[in-house]
Amino acid sequence: MQFITVYLAKNCKIIITEIMKKITILITLFMVTISLANAQKFMTKGGTIKFSSDTPMERIEGVNRQVNSALDFATGNFVFKVLIRGFEFEKALMEEHFNENYMESEKFPNSTFSGKITNIKDVNLSKDGVFKVEVDGNLAIHGVTNKVKVNGTLEVKAGKVIGIATFNVAPKDYKITIPAAVIKNISEAIKVDVNITLDKLSN
């Protein structure tokens, strides 16, 4: 009887030890997976978007330095969010008209983009360099969402990722009404410049 008890105790100890080893391995793999996933994610809360309208009558420019953006290198998923009232202008009257008459920022406080860098595998995170990228997704402005395709660059530099792109937006495509009195002062296609520096998401 004593022999059986010792035998069972010994075997139970072996089984428990093996189970603990497997649990340890699973936890380690889980932590490594999380670490690798986070290593592929970059974000910023201080990106910059500038837009400009050039006509013979007037030049209008607005700058926003409060752009929230995130990029997942594992999937290519890319998003950004812009507070419309964050745009700054040379003249206070321009800012007032922009928010109240055109963008209706009380009603539509944000502009967002949700999409994907379709050739994200062409970007090498392991070394510094500049890579051409193609972005495809949905741009929402003034309560209207449209499909957009944009070409830009991603620069890998000292552990950061710098994204730069330029594209045009037509106010009419987003149901932004321009009063007849100033329609000649505003371009039919607004130039948009995006410049964001993304930091690696810490574990």
CORDA-V102266 format. One line per field, one symbol per residue. ss: DSSP state (~ for helix, > for strand, _ for the rest). phi: phi as a letter, one per 20 degrees, with the letter a starting at -180 (. if undefined). burial: b if it has 9 or more other C-alpha atoms within 8 Angstrom, else e. A space follows every 10 residues. Layout:
ss: ???
phi: ???
burial: ???
This chain:
ss: _~~~~~~~~~ ~~~~~~~~~~ ~~~~~~~~~~ ~~~~~~~~~_ >>>>>>>>>> >>>>____>> >>>>>>>>>> >>____>>>> >>>~~~_>>_ _~~~~~~~~~ ~~_______> >>>>>>>__~ ~~______>> >>>>>>>>>> >__>>>>>>> >>>>>>>__> >>>>>>>>>_ ~~~~_____~ ~~~~~____> >>>>>>>>>> ___
phi: .fffffffff ffffffffff ffffffffff fffffffffe dcbbdcfccc cbcdcgeadc bcccdceebb cdffdnfccb cceffffdcf dffffffgfe edelffecfc dcccabefdg ffedfebfrd cfccdcrddd clnddcfccc ebcddeblnd cddcbcbdce gffdleedgg fcffecffce ecddbcdedf fff
burial: eeeeeeeeee eeeeeeeeee eeeeeeeeee eeebbebbbb bbbbebbbbb bbbbbeebbb bbbbbbbbbb bbbeebbbbb bbbbebbbbe eeebbbbbbb ebbbbeebbb bbbbbbbbbb eeebeeebee bebbbbbbbb bbeebbeeeb bbbbbbbeeb bbbbbbeebb beebebeeee eeeebbbebb bbbbbbbbbb bee
